[in-house]
Amino acid sequence: MKLALTNDDGIDAAGLRTLETVCANIGSTVTVAPDLPQSGSGHRVTIQEPLRFQERGKNRYSVAGYPPDCTRLALAHFASDADWLIAGINQGANLGVDTYMSGTAAAAREAAIQGRPAIAISQYIGKDKELDWELTASRTAMILAEILSKPVPEKAFWNINIPNPDNDTIDLEVVYCRIDPSPHAITYELEGDSFIYQDDYHSRARRAGRDIDVCMGGRISVTEVALDP
């Protein structure tokens, strides 16, 4: 199996390195990722400017562009024969309406638009919690083994969110669920001539059984995100 890898946190991100380590045990990998962090850039693409790239090691390329740009270059040039495009591992969750803003989700969505199998993976980090990338790697390996054995969804991609590293349990419950459409709070604090966005991500509104509730409740959420819902 050949896997094209990308992210939105940038080529040097620990989450991408973790994904590369996990996927090296599944098949061959080609990484095409932004040269700089592009978190929250959504489905922005480069059209009028050249996409400059650098080789960053064997089968690793950084691109002066956005996550969907990296998907396009990966599937058109660097790994045109890839079986799957996997984006992540994002440092922070991409739950609910986050999927519309996330560069990680956009990278997977772009692959789905091109008719290619795709997965977005994110690691939720609770308030005052510290990341444990080794634990994330083990949980990612577990859920990828399950997802990669399933039929490829048509005109859709898988969005996976791994819960807080509260304990060392690897085989967490996996829940296939829908996106929670609950909005983020729109609250700003005025400081001089600037508005500062204020939101407590961890206490955000949620619906029972949807992806936010599932992941923040300590289970792995898996959502099939359709291009044409």
SEMI-913146 format. One record per residue: x negated, y negated, z negated of N, C-alpha, C in turn; residue in one letter. Coordinates in pm, whole numbers, plus 50000, padded with zeros to 5 digits. Atoms other than C-alpha are relative to their C-alpha. Layout:
// SEMI-913146
+-------+-------+-------+-------+-------+-------+-------+-------+-------+--------+
:   n.X :   n.Y :   n.Z :  ca.X :  ca.Y :  ca.Z :   c.X :   c.Y :   c.Z : residu :
+-------+-------+-------+-------+-------+-------+-------+-------+-------+--------+
:     X :     Y :     Z :     X :     Y :     Z :     X :     Y :     Z :      A :
...
+-------+-------+-------+-------+-------+-------+-------+-------+-------+--------+
// end
This chain:
// SEMI-913146
+-------+-------+-------+-------+-------+-------+-------+-------+-------+--------+
:   n.X :   n.Y :   n.Z :  ca.X :  ca.Y :  ca.Z :   c.X :   c.Y :   c.Z : residu :
+-------+-------+-------+-------+-------+-------+-------+-------+-------+--------+
: 49915 : 50119 : 50000 : 50000 : 50000 : 50000 : 49912 : 49875 : 50000 :      M :
: 50074 : 50126 : 49993 : 49878 : 49651 : 50086 : 50086 : 49888 : 49943 :      K :
: 49927 : 50104 : 50070 : 49978 : 49356 : 49869 : 49937 : 49864 : 50024 :      L :
: 50044 : 50139 : 49989 : 49952 : 48985 : 49948 : 50038 : 49930 : 49870 :      A :
: 49977 : 50063 : 50130 : 49919 : 48782 : 49627 : 49986 : 49848 : 50010 :      L :
: 50010 : 50146 : 50007 : 49977 : 48414 : 49555 : 50056 : 49954 : 49867 :      T :
: 49942 : 50055 : 50123 : 50093 : 48182 : 49277 : 50024 : 49851 : 50019 :      N :
: 49991 : 50146 : 49992 : 50166 : 47818 : 49194 : 49910 : 49932 : 49898 :      D :
: 50090 : 50057 : 50101 : 49921 : 47772 : 48906 : 49858 : 49978 : 50053 :      D :
: 50130 : 50022 : 49939 : 49623 : 47775 : 49141 : 49910 : 50123 : 50002 :      G :
: 50087 : 49885 : 49975 : 49349 : 48012 : 49255 : 49922 : 50043 : 49876 :      I :
: 50081 : 49968 : 50118 : 49164 : 47995 : 48921 : 50083 : 50038 : 49877 :      D :
: 49913 : 49975 : 50114 : 49465 : 48068 : 48699 : 49983 : 50141 : 49944 :      A :
: 50014 : 49871 : 50067 : 49443 : 48349 : 48443 : 50112 : 50096 : 50041 :      A :
: 49889 : 49914 : 49960 : 49785 : 48477 : 48547 : 49977 : 50067 : 50134 :      G :
: 50031 : 49942 : 49870 : 49671 : 48530 : 48904 : 49894 : 50107 : 49987 :      L :
: 50104 : 49899 : 50023 : 49359 : 48711 : 48788 : 50060 : 50126 : 49938 :      R :
: 49933 : 49885 : 50062 : 49580 : 48933 : 48573 : 50077 : 50079 : 50104 :      T :
: 49925 : 49933 : 49894 : 49804 : 49009 : 48870 : 49908 : 50076 : 50093 :      L :
: 50096 : 49932 : 49913 : 49502 : 49093 : 49084 : 49950 : 50129 : 49936 :      E :
: 50047 : 49881 : 50070 : 49378 : 49337 : 48821 : 50105 : 50110 : 50002 :      T :
: 49890 : 49902 : 50000 : 49717 : 49508 : 48796 : 50018 : 50059 : 50140 :      V :
: 49970 : 49954 : 49864 : 49769 : 49527 : 49172 : 49886 : 50078 : 50063 :      C :
: 50113 : 49922 : 49950 : 49420 : 49664 : 49236 : 50018 : 50149 : 49972 :      A :
: 49971 : 49861 : 50033 : 49548 : 49984 : 49075 : 50119 : 50055 : 50079 :      N :
: 49885 : 49958 : 49919 : 49844 : 49995 : 49315 : 49960 : 50018 : 50146 :      I :
: 50041 : 49994 : 49860 : 49677 : 49931 : 49650 : 49895 : 49895 : 50028 :      G :
: 50095 : 50105 : 49963 : 49458 : 49689 : 49841 : 50069 : 49864 : 49989 :      S :
: 49942 : 50133 : 50020 : 49508 : 49317 : 49780 : 49927 : 49894 : 50082 :      T :
: 50053 : 50121 : 49939 : 49458 : 48989 : 49962 : 50066 : 49883 : 49929 :      V :
: 49949 : 50114 : 50075 : 49494 : 48670 : 49759 : 49987 : 49873 : 50082 :      T :
: 49998 : 50130 : 49933 : 49594 : 48340 : 49921 : 50077 : 49907 : 49908 :      V :
: 49937 : 50081 : 50105 : 49664 : 48075 : 49657 : 49959 : 49853 : 50012 :      A :
: 50034 : 50142 : 49994 : 49669 : 47696 : 49618 : 49867 : 49970 : 49932 :      P :
: 50128 : 50036 : 50061 : 49336 : 47533 : 49542 : 50018 : 49923 : 49870 :      D :
: 49969 : 50076 : 50121 : 49503 : 47322 : 49272 : 50135 : 50044 : 49945 :      L :
: 49869 : 49964 : 50055 : 49796 : 47380 : 49034 : 50113 : 49927 : 50073 :      P :
: 49886 : 50058 : 49928 : 50129 : 47323 : 49210 : 50131 : 50037 : 49930 :      Q :
: 49881 : 49962 : 50076 : 50373 : 47411 : 48933 : 50113 : 49899 : 50021 :      S :
: 49884 : 50086 : 49983 : 50722 : 47276 : 48992 : 50011 : 49934 : 50135 :      G :
: 49999 : 50063 : 49867 : 50655 : 47191 : 49357 : 50112 : 50051 : 50088 :      S :
: 49887 : 49948 : 49924 : 50952 : 47396 : 49474 : 49959 : 50056 : 50135 :      G :
: 50025 : 49941 : 49868 : 50973 : 47493 : 49840 : 49938 : 49898 : 50097 :      H :
: 50067 : 50098 : 49916 : 50757 : 47212 : 49969 : 49896 : 50069 : 50088 :      R :
: 50098 : 49943 : 49907 : 50548 : 47296 : 50276 : 49926 : 49887 : 50072 :      V :
: 50084 : 50095 : 49926 : 50275 : 47124 : 50476 : 50027 : 50016 : 50148 :      T :
: 49966 : 49994 : 49858 : 50374 : 47037 : 50831 : 49909 : 49911 : 50084 :      I :
: 50071 : 50097 : 49918 : 50185 : 46730 : 50950 : 49851 : 49990 : 49971 :      Q :
: 50141 : 50004 : 50035 : 49849 : 46781 : 50780 : 49938 : 50138 : 50022 :      E :
: 50066 : 49870 : 49987 : 49590 : 47055 : 50844 : 49993 : 50071 : 49865 :      P :
: 50011 : 49919 : 50121 : 49584 : 47338 : 50591 : 49856 : 50052 : 49989 :      L :
: 50140 : 49959 : 50016 : 49221 : 47364 : 50485 : 49992 : 50114 : 49898 :      R :
: 50015 : 49885 : 50090 : 49109 : 47685 : 50320 : 49853 : 50026 : 49974 :      F :
: 50135 : 49957 : 50035 : 48801 : 47825 : 50151 : 50004 : 50147 : 49959 :      Q :
: 50012 : 49862 : 50046 : 48690 : 48184 : 50104 : 49944 : 49996 : 49858 :      E :
: 50038 : 50004 : 50141 : 48664 : 48245 : 49729 : 49961 : 50138 : 49947 :      R :
: 50035 : 49863 : 50035 : 48534 : 48601 : 49728 : 50062 : 50095 : 50100 :      G :
: 49947 : 49901 : 49908 : 48627 : 48924 : 49900 : 50153 : 49998 : 49998 :      K :
: 49854 : 50003 : 49985 : 48984 : 48893 : 50030 : 50068 : 49903 : 49905 :      N :
: 49943 : 50105 : 50085 : 49042 : 48578 : 49822 : 49981 : 49865 : 50072 :      R :
: 50005 : 50127 : 49929 : 49127 : 48243 : 49980 : 50079 : 49894 : 49924 :      Y :
: 49927 : 50112 : 50056 : 49221 : 47906 : 49837 : 50043 : 49909 : 50114 :      S :
: 49941 : 50083 : 49895 : 49439 : 47670 : 50040 : 50037 : 49864 : 49941 :      V :
: 49962 : 50135 : 50042 : 49481 : 47294 : 50010 : 50144 : 49975 : 50043 :      A :
: 49859 : 50009 : 49965 : 49857 : 47329 : 50022 : 50087 : 50047 : 49886 :      G :
: 49901 : 49962 : 50099 : 50165 : 47452 : 49841 : 50024 : 50151 : 50004 :      Y :
: 49979 : 49854 : 50003 : 50276 : 47803 : 49741 : 50065 : 50057 : 50127 :      P :
: 49945 : 49944 : 49876 : 50504 : 47855 : 50046 : 49902 : 49994 : 50118 :      P :
: 50106 : 50004 : 49899 : 50213 : 47743 : 50266 : 49913 : 50125 : 49989 :      D :
: 50087 : 49884 : 50023 : 50005 : 48019 : 50109 : 50069 : 50128 : 50045 :      C :
: 49925 : 49884 : 49952 : 50279 : 48274 : 50176 : 49996 : 50007 : 50151 :      T :
: 50000 : 50002 : 49853 : 50298 : 48167 : 50539 : 49865 : 50043 : 50056 :      R :
: 50133 : 49965 : 49950 : 49922 : 48190 : 50589 : 49967 : 50146 : 49969 :      L :
: 50027 : 49861 : 50036 : 49902 : 48521 : 50405 : 50067 : 50095 : 50098 :      A :
: 49924 : 49906 : 49917 : 50174 : 48687 : 50613 : 49975 : 49981 : 50150 :      L :
: 50025 : 50024 : 49857 : 50076 : 48526 : 50944 : 49856 : 50029 : 50039 :      A :
: 50141 : 49991 : 49963 : 49697 : 48553 : 50923 : 49918 : 50092 : 49909 :      H :
: 50093 : 49929 : 50088 : 49514 : 48686 : 50617 : 50045 : 50141 : 49964 :      F :
: 49948 : 49867 : 50037 : 49741 : 48983 : 50539 : 50130 : 50026 : 50074 :      A :
: 49878 : 49987 : 49920 : 49986 : 49013 : 50824 : 50065 : 50138 : 49989 :      S :
: 49948 : 49864 : 50014 : 50025 : 49386 : 50757 : 50036 : 50034 : 49855 :      D :
: 49969 : 49974 : 50141 : 50106 : 49345 : 50387 : 50137 : 50064 : 49985 :      A :
: 49872 : 49934 : 50028 : 50381 : 49567 : 50250 : 50088 : 49914 : 49911 :      D :
: 49927 : 50087 : 50092 : 50478 : 49318 : 49979 : 49922 : 49870 : 49980 :      W :
: 50057 : 50126 : 50048 : 50418 : 48955 : 49883 : 50039 : 49988 : 49853 :      L :
: 49972 : 50014 : 50142 : 50387 : 48913 : 49506 : 49943 : 49866 : 49952 :      I :
: 50040 : 50131 : 50050 : 50373 : 48568 : 49344 : 49998 : 50001 : 49847 :      A :
: 50009 : 50004 : 50146 : 50252 : 48515 : 48986 : 49857 : 50025 : 49955 :      G :
: 49900 : 50000 : 50104 : 50191 : 48576 : 48715 : 50009 : 49858 : 49946 :      I :
: 49986 : 50139 : 50042 : 50332 : 48235 : 48628 : 49984 : 49986 : 49850 :      N :
: 50017 : 50028 : 50143 : 50227 : 48089 : 48294 : 50119 : 49918 : 49953 :      Q :
: 49873 : 50062 : 50037 : 50577 : 48014 : 48170 : 50112 : 50065 : 50079 :      G :
: 49887 : 49932 : 49937 : 50921 : 48146 : 48255 : 50051 : 49924 : 50122 :      A :
: 49923 : 50058 : 49890 : 51116 : 48085 : 48574 : 50139 : 50063 : 49996 :      N :
: 49868 : 49946 : 50030 : 51469 : 48146 : 48453 : 50109 : 49903 : 50044 :      L :
: 49887 : 50085 : 49966 : 51806 : 48018 : 48565 : 49968 : 49905 : 50113 :      G :
: 50021 : 50100 : 49895 : 51787 : 47695 : 48763 : 49853 : 49970 : 50025 :      V :
: 50144 : 50014 : 49974 : 51407 : 47704 : 48728 : 49963 : 50053 : 50138 :      D :
: 50035 : 49935 : 49873 : 51409 : 47923 : 49039 : 50010 : 49903 : 50118 :      T :
: 49989 : 50097 : 49892 : 51506 : 47621 : 49249 : 49884 : 49901 : 50001 :      Y :
: 50111 : 50094 : 50012 : 51210 : 47415 : 49125 : 49864 : 50067 : 50005 :      M :
: 50124 : 49925 : 50017 : 50947 : 47685 : 49084 : 49925 : 50023 : 50131 :      S :
: 50085 : 49965 : 49886 : 50658 : 47713 : 49327 : 49980 : 50149 : 50011 :      G :
: 50015 : 49854 : 50001 : 50622 : 48077 : 49222 : 50118 : 50064 : 50072 :      T :
: 49880 : 49946 : 49935 : 50981 : 48155 : 49320 : 50004 : 49961 : 50147 :      A :
: 49999 : 50046 : 49861 : 50943 : 47949 : 49638 : 49907 : 50083 : 50087 :      A :
: 50093 : 49916 : 49924 : 50643 : 48156 : 49746 : 50065 : 50132 : 50036 :      A :
: 49930 : 49875 : 49972 : 50850 : 48473 : 49714 : 50117 : 49977 : 50094 :      A :
: 49887 : 50031 : 49913 : 51151 : 48309 : 49876 : 49955 : 49983 : 50145 :      R :
: 50051 : 50019 : 49864 : 50941 : 48209 : 50177 : 49975 : 50134 : 50067 :      E :
: 50020 : 49867 : 49943 : 50842 : 48572 : 50226 : 50133 : 50063 : 50038 :      A :
: 49868 : 49944 : 49970 : 51207 : 48677 : 50207 : 50060 : 49934 : 50124 :      A :
: 49953 : 50070 : 49880 : 51293 : 48411 : 50466 : 49938 : 50060 : 50125 :      I :
: 50070 : 49938 : 49888 : 51035 : 48574 : 50692 : 50036 : 50148 : 50016 :      Q :
: 49958 : 49861 : 49991 : 51205 : 48910 : 50634 : 49903 : 50097 : 49936 :      G :
: 50101 : 49916 : 50063 : 50927 : 49043 : 50412 : 50036 : 50024 : 49853 :      R :
: 49972 : 49969 : 50140 : 50961 : 49217 : 50073 : 49918 : 49911 : 49907 :      P :
: 50070 : 50095 : 50087 : 50873 : 48984 : 49787 : 50048 : 50008 : 49856 :      A :
: 49976 : 50000 : 50144 : 50852 : 48957 : 49409 : 49937 : 49875 : 49940 :      I :
: 50056 : 50107 : 50082 : 50804 : 48661 : 49176 : 49995 : 50049 : 49856 :      A :
: 50017 : 49953 : 50138 : 50670 : 48736 : 48826 : 49956 : 49883 : 49912 :      I :
: 50033 : 50108 : 50094 : 50659 : 48497 : 48530 : 49997 : 50054 : 49857 :      S :
: 50014 : 49964 : 50141 : 50559 : 48524 : 48164 : 50057 : 49888 : 49914 :      Q :
: 49942 : 50098 : 50093 : 50783 : 48345 : 47915 : 49910 : 49984 : 49878 :      Y :
: 50082 : 50029 : 50118 : 50593 : 48176 : 47632 : 50088 : 49926 : 49900 :      I :
: 49915 : 50061 : 50101 : 50797 : 48103 : 47320 : 49931 : 49888 : 49926 :      G :
: 50052 : 50112 : 50077 : 50753 : 47806 : 47093 : 49897 : 50049 : 49899 :      K :
: 50109 : 49967 : 50093 : 50425 : 47824 : 46899 : 49947 : 50142 : 50019 :      D :
: 50051 : 49866 : 49970 : 50336 : 48155 : 47068 : 49874 : 49990 : 50085 :      K :
: 50122 : 49996 : 49920 : 50002 : 48250 : 47222 : 50009 : 50112 : 50102 :      E :
: 50000 : 49900 : 49894 : 49956 : 48436 : 47547 : 49907 : 50116 : 49968 :      L :
: 50084 : 49881 : 50008 : 49818 : 48788 : 47550 : 50002 : 50062 : 50139 :      D :
: 49998 : 49958 : 49861 : 49724 : 48854 : 47911 : 49984 : 50151 : 50016 :      W :
: 50012 : 49854 : 49993 : 49628 : 49216 : 47841 : 50137 : 50065 : 49982 :      E :
: 49865 : 49949 : 50019 : 49978 : 49282 : 47711 : 50087 : 49970 : 50121 :      L :
: 49925 : 50037 : 49879 : 50126 : 49094 : 48005 : 49964 : 50093 : 50116 :      T :
: 50044 : 49910 : 49894 : 49918 : 49311 : 48240 : 50067 : 50136 : 49987 :      A :
: 49939 : 49868 : 50022 : 50052 : 49632 : 48084 : 50149 : 49997 : 50033 :      S :
: 49857 : 50011 : 49971 : 50411 : 49513 : 48103 : 50026 : 49978 : 50149 :      R :
: 49987 : 50022 : 49856 : 50362 : 49392 : 48460 : 49981 : 50129 : 50077 :      T :
: 50024 : 49872 : 49933 : 50221 : 49728 : 48566 : 50121 : 50090 : 49987 :      A :
: 49882 : 49917 : 50023 : 50522 : 49901 : 48413 : 50117 : 49959 : 50089 :      M :
: 49883 : 50044 : 49923 : 50786 : 49687 : 48582 : 49973 : 50006 : 50150 :      I :
: 50030 : 49990 : 49857 : 50606 : 49678 : 48918 : 50014 : 50143 : 50050 :      L :
: 49984 : 49859 : 49961 : 50595 : 50058 : 48926 : 50147 : 50031 : 50027 :      A :
: 49856 : 49978 : 49982 : 50974 : 50052 : 48892 : 50053 : 49928 : 50124 :      E :
: 49947 : 50080 : 49890 : 51045 : 49772 : 49139 : 49950 : 50047 : 50136 :      I :
: 50057 : 49958 : 49872 : 50810 : 49895 : 49411 : 50054 : 50134 : 50048 :      L :
: 49942 : 49872 : 49961 : 50987 : 50231 : 49410 : 50146 : 49986 : 50045 :      S :
: 49861 : 50024 : 49964 : 51327 : 50073 : 49479 : 50013 : 49961 : 50148 :      K :
: 49977 : 50049 : 49864 : 51482 : 50001 : 49819 : 49975 : 49850 : 50006 :      P :
: 50028 : 50142 : 49984 : 51375 : 49663 : 49952 : 50131 : 49924 : 50019 :      V :
: 49875 : 50077 : 49983 : 51655 : 49408 : 49906 : 49998 : 49924 : 50132 :      P :
: 49990 : 50069 : 49871 : 51779 : 49254 : 50230 : 50030 : 49852 : 49977 :      E :
: 49983 : 50144 : 50010 : 51747 : 48876 : 50260 : 50005 : 49954 : 49854 :      K :
: 50007 : 50033 : 50142 : 51650 : 48848 : 49894 : 49861 : 50031 : 49948 :      A :
: 50126 : 49964 : 50065 : 51356 : 48867 : 49656 : 50029 : 50029 : 49854 :      F :
: 49987 : 49968 : 50141 : 51307 : 49001 : 49305 : 49935 : 49890 : 49916 :      W :
: 50057 : 50096 : 50094 : 51255 : 48746 : 49026 : 49992 : 50067 : 49863 :      N :
: 50024 : 49928 : 50125 : 51100 : 48904 : 48715 : 49948 : 49903 : 49895 :      I :
: 50049 : 50079 : 50113 : 51056 : 48735 : 48378 : 49971 : 50091 : 49882 :      N :
: 50047 : 49917 : 50112 : 50855 : 48902 : 48102 : 50017 : 49919 : 49872 :      I :
: 49971 : 50076 : 50122 : 50959 : 48805 : 47747 : 49876 : 49969 : 49917 :      P :
: 50101 : 50041 : 50096 : 50759 : 48660 : 47462 : 49909 : 50115 : 49955 :      N :
: 50089 : 49896 : 50055 : 50451 : 48854 : 47341 : 50017 : 50012 : 49849 :      P :
: 49971 : 49991 : 50144 : 50619 : 48912 : 47002 : 49942 : 50124 : 49936 :      D :
: 50054 : 49874 : 50052 : 50493 : 49268 : 46964 : 49921 : 50068 : 50109 :      N :
: 50086 : 49930 : 49905 : 50272 : 49522 : 47138 : 50075 : 50101 : 50086 :      D :
: 49921 : 49904 : 49923 : 50559 : 49718 : 47296 : 49983 : 49973 : 50149 :      T :
: 50018 : 50013 : 49855 : 50490 : 49782 : 47663 : 50129 : 50035 : 50073 :      I :
: 49879 : 49952 : 49931 : 50799 : 49979 : 47768 : 50124 : 49930 : 49945 :      D :
: 49884 : 50077 : 50042 : 51050 : 49704 : 47700 : 50121 : 50037 : 50084 :      L :
: 49878 : 49978 : 49922 : 51410 : 49733 : 47809 : 50000 : 49907 : 50121 :      E :
: 49991 : 50076 : 49876 : 51455 : 49619 : 48168 : 50148 : 49979 : 50032 :      V :
: 49860 : 50031 : 49974 : 51782 : 49443 : 48246 : 50012 : 49931 : 50137 :      V :
: 49972 : 50061 : 49870 : 51901 : 49373 : 48600 : 50121 : 49908 : 49981 :      Y :
: 49899 : 50099 : 50036 : 52104 : 49057 : 48573 : 50006 : 49888 : 50103 :      C :
: 49980 : 50112 : 49908 : 52223 : 48743 : 48747 : 49932 : 49874 : 49945 :      R :
: 50055 : 50129 : 50039 : 52078 : 48392 : 48742 : 50103 : 49923 : 49917 :      I :
: 49915 : 50086 : 50082 : 52218 : 48166 : 48472 : 50002 : 49860 : 50061 :      D :
: 49995 : 50132 : 49936 : 52341 : 47843 : 48640 : 50007 : 49884 : 49902 :      P :
: 49991 : 50107 : 50100 : 52347 : 47647 : 48312 : 49891 : 49895 : 50025 :      S :
: 50100 : 50103 : 49971 : 52173 : 47310 : 48366 : 49908 : 49972 : 49882 :      P :
: 50086 : 50055 : 50104 : 51878 : 47175 : 48174 : 50063 : 49872 : 49947 :      H :
: 49955 : 50127 : 50055 : 51955 : 46888 : 47941 : 49933 : 49885 : 50076 :      A :
: 50055 : 50117 : 49931 : 51911 : 46555 : 48119 : 49986 : 49890 : 49896 :      I :
: 50025 : 50094 : 50108 : 51759 : 46351 : 47838 : 49864 : 49934 : 50021 :      T :
: 50124 : 50074 : 49981 : 51497 : 46079 : 47875 : 49980 : 49901 : 49885 :      Y :
: 50035 : 50100 : 50100 : 51317 : 45858 : 47626 : 49931 : 49884 : 50071 :      E :
: 50056 : 50119 : 49936 : 51240 : 45503 : 47735 : 49879 : 49952 : 49921 :      L :
: 50122 : 50052 : 50059 : 50882 : 45396 : 47664 : 49947 : 49890 : 50091 :      E :
: 50042 : 50111 : 49915 : 50808 : 45050 : 47800 : 50077 : 50000 : 50130 :      G :
: 49934 : 49998 : 49871 : 50878 : 45062 : 48171 : 50005 : 50141 : 50059 :      D :
: 50001 : 49861 : 49954 : 50874 : 45443 : 48188 : 50104 : 50083 : 49925 :      S :
: 49913 : 49903 : 50062 : 51122 : 45721 : 48122 : 49923 : 50131 : 49984 :      F :
: 50069 : 49875 : 50030 : 50979 : 46034 : 47955 : 50105 : 50109 : 49980 :      I :
: 49901 : 49892 : 50008 : 51173 : 46356 : 48008 : 49987 : 50075 : 49868 :      Y :
: 49996 : 49931 : 50128 : 51276 : 46524 : 47683 : 50090 : 50123 : 50013 :      Q :
: 49918 : 49879 : 49994 : 51396 : 46884 : 47672 : 49935 : 50108 : 49915 :      D :
: 50050 : 49884 : 50075 : 51362 : 47180 : 47437 : 50033 : 50123 : 50083 :      D :
: 49980 : 49887 : 49908 : 51316 : 47459 : 47690 : 50052 : 50123 : 49927 :      Y :
: 49974 : 49875 : 50071 : 51347 : 47729 : 47426 : 50141 : 50007 : 49942 :      H :
: 49863 : 49999 : 50051 : 51692 : 47624 : 47303 : 50099 : 49961 : 50109 :      S :
: 49915 : 50039 : 49888 : 51838 : 47562 : 47649 : 50131 : 50078 : 50001 :      R :
: 49870 : 49935 : 49988 : 52199 : 47649 : 47725 : 49985 : 50132 : 50075 :      A :
: 50008 : 49869 : 49935 : 52259 : 48008 : 47829 : 50133 : 50072 : 49994 :      R :
: 49882 : 49915 : 49999 : 52528 : 48257 : 47919 : 49959 : 50142 : 49962 :      R :
: 50029 : 49863 : 50044 : 52541 : 48601 : 47761 : 49982 : 50092 : 50120 :      A :
: 50024 : 49902 : 49896 : 52393 : 48870 : 47982 : 49933 : 49949 : 50125 :      G :
: 50071 : 50056 : 49884 : 52233 : 48631 : 48232 : 49851 : 49997 : 49970 :      R :
: 50146 : 49983 : 50013 : 51858 : 48603 : 48289 : 49938 : 49925 : 49882 :      D :
: 50056 : 50074 : 50113 : 51788 : 48333 : 48028 : 50022 : 50076 : 49870 :      I :
: 49963 : 49927 : 50121 : 51970 : 48525 : 47756 : 49920 : 50130 : 49987 :      D :
: 50071 : 49872 : 50001 : 51803 : 48853 : 47854 : 49854 : 49981 : 49962 :      V :
: 50144 : 50018 : 50023 : 51443 : 48728 : 47863 : 49972 : 49938 : 49864 :      C :
: 50024 : 50063 : 50129 : 51465 : 48501 : 47561 : 50046 : 50088 : 49885 :      M :
: 49959 : 49902 : 50100 : 51626 : 48792 : 47379 : 49904 : 50117 : 49987 :      G :
: 50103 : 49899 : 50016 : 51313 : 49004 : 47422 : 50000 : 50113 : 50099 :      G :
: 49996 : 49896 : 49898 : 51394 : 49206 : 47732 : 49947 : 49944 : 50133 :      R :
: 50047 : 50042 : 49869 : 51251 : 49197 : 48084 : 50121 : 49975 : 50089 :      I :
: 49889 : 50031 : 49908 : 51493 : 49020 : 48318 : 49954 : 50019 : 50144 :      S :
: 50026 : 49980 : 49857 : 51505 : 49124 : 48682 : 50123 : 49954 : 50076 :      V :
: 49889 : 50056 : 49924 : 51720 : 48926 : 48922 : 49972 : 50012 : 50149 :      T :
: 50010 : 50000 : 49855 : 51780 : 48986 : 49290 : 50054 : 49866 : 50049 :      E :
: 49963 : 50135 : 49958 : 51780 : 48634 : 49431 : 50026 : 50002 : 50150 :      V :
: 49961 : 49992 : 49860 : 51970 : 48626 : 49758 : 49976 : 49867 : 50072 :      A :
: 50015 : 50121 : 49919 : 51893 : 48380 : 50037 : 50137 : 49944 : 50035 :      L :
: 49864 : 50040 : 49963 : 52265 : 48372 : 50122 : 50096 : 50059 : 49898 :      D :
: 49921 : 49941 : 50109 : 52447 : 48428 : 49790 : 50149 : 50001 : 50029 :      P :
+-------+-------+-------+-------+-------+-------+-------+-------+-------+--------+
// end
